[in-house]
């Protein structure tokens, strides 16, 4: 039994082994960077007021700076020691050395500013890493910890005590705890958490129910078909947890640049000391070498780009996505609701001789009210447009792959596929119309072929232009559809939008396995809209959710597109590319100027104080350039 299903208030973070180490100094630093950054801001502001506005003596106005160095600097020095032992050379390593240097020089303000920038960078990183655990938290909140079992009387039992075959009562607005079959009652259930579609499904005797679905206004009695640990909801949680544990490990752009900048700075500083014999030159070089263009400019460019995305209805949940999207070479798309609008339309009703079109539509629509299939809504919509009166259906069953069956007004009605009709040798099967592109279902009434309904799920108007420009404009080498829908539907849509690599009838587990395989070969972009896409989104290099049909999907995604538009996906790619250019301009340009300054400091032409002033000028230039990322360019997409 999954512990997350049996403990109501349990969260993944509480059970994680790492939770026991939360109170170590570095854990505190990593978990509380925003607090440290805020304290640094207050301390620096207090220092400036005491020094320039109130003209206090140095012993007083230095107290806020010394407090900053104590609270924020010590954890940084702890991290510095760890990196030295591991022989890791990143931008934050040089920042730690610079803090020590500033203390030796008495440049407490410069050291405090470095702590502030380091804490700000840690805050960005912490925000990015929290998204995966919040997915599991969202899933856990949906699942009840008890079930209402009905024997001689109704009693509340833990989910671990529910057995297959037990009778459970689902009260109004309750969350269904296990998979089962309705034995009594008639009502609605919201299954949008799984389907990604914001619709309620009618339930009656014989209807299947799935764990995690939200009951409507009427109580239902069900017979359990699976244990809670084996139910669909628990399986999705299991897949999600596994996906989280194997999420790609990505490094920040600043770390990559700092990996070669730090050794250069240390080498120049050491060489200056050795050749001149003056330790002050070592300090002067390190002061001007403080990697603020890396530590400040890159986060500023990222924050500016996140802000620009938000103004364009694009929510960036994981800032790493902005750095990684330009490197993705494989694009993977869900079908329904992603490349299409997810709203199939009934376009043709081919009725067999001996049956009346309105009678067939009435019988089928009455039965389809109890189905969760996307085609059901198209049939019901057509029946409503013709103002048909729909009688109640009974004995409704819908076995995956077997079609929908039930009894309506005393007549046996079955909605199935062409292959099933032929395989069962149903009378009248020879009257089937020829196969055409698109979606279809076949109707059998009283064991005789009655009609074929044809549908079209219109692709988004921007689907084909978007797909066709991915290779020439964004360097994608492969584009594929991975869908849970039937092969005929997926192939029709793929041909319409211009995709040749197709995977149909895929479960969430199969989607996850495929994305992992592809991500091991090249960086991947996954775009989807339902909770069945969530594990795959987390396994991809960049996961992107279109729309707000599922809060769990939105949590799993690195990026959430609030508008149902692929044009916004293109906008995100352009904002990302522009951010990388601006960030590199700021960081590399700042580093080049710093290296020039290091040469002057090494030759004795810059003192530590003048070096600090020069570095501040470089920082201002780098940050001003990085701020351009927050403002929209003239062209933000090329569709």
Secondary structure, DSSP 8 states (H G I E B T S, - for coil): --HHHH-TT--HHHHSGGGGGTTSHHHHHHH-HHHHHHHHHHHHHHHHIIIIIS---HHHHTHHHHHHIIIIIHHHHHHHHHHHHHT---HHHHHHHHHHHHHHHT-HHHHHHHHHHHHHHHHHHHHHHHHHHHHHHHHHHHS-SEEEEESSSEEEEEGGG--TT-EEEE-TT-B--S-EEEEE--EEEE-HHHHS---EEEE-TT-EE-TT-EE-SS-EEEEE-S-GGGSHHHHHHHHHHHHHHT------HHHHHHHHHHHHHHHHHHHHHHHH--HHHHHHHHHHH--HIIIIIHHHHHHHHHHHHHHTTEEES-THHHHHGGG--EEEE-STTTTB-S--EEEEEEE-TTS-HHHHHHHHHHHHTT--SHHHHHHHHHHHHTT-----EEEEEEETTTEEEEEETTEEEEEE-HHHHHHTT-BTGGG-----SSEEEEEEETTEEEEEEEEE--B-TTHHHHHHHHHHHH---EEEEE-SS-HHHHHHHHHHHT--EEE-S--HHHHHHHHHHHHHHS-EEEEE-SGGGHHHHHHSSEEEEESSS-HHHHHH-SEEESSS-HHHHHHHHHHHHHHHHHHHHHHHHHHHHHHHHHHHHHTTSS-HHHHHHHHHHHHHHHHHHHGGGGS--S-----
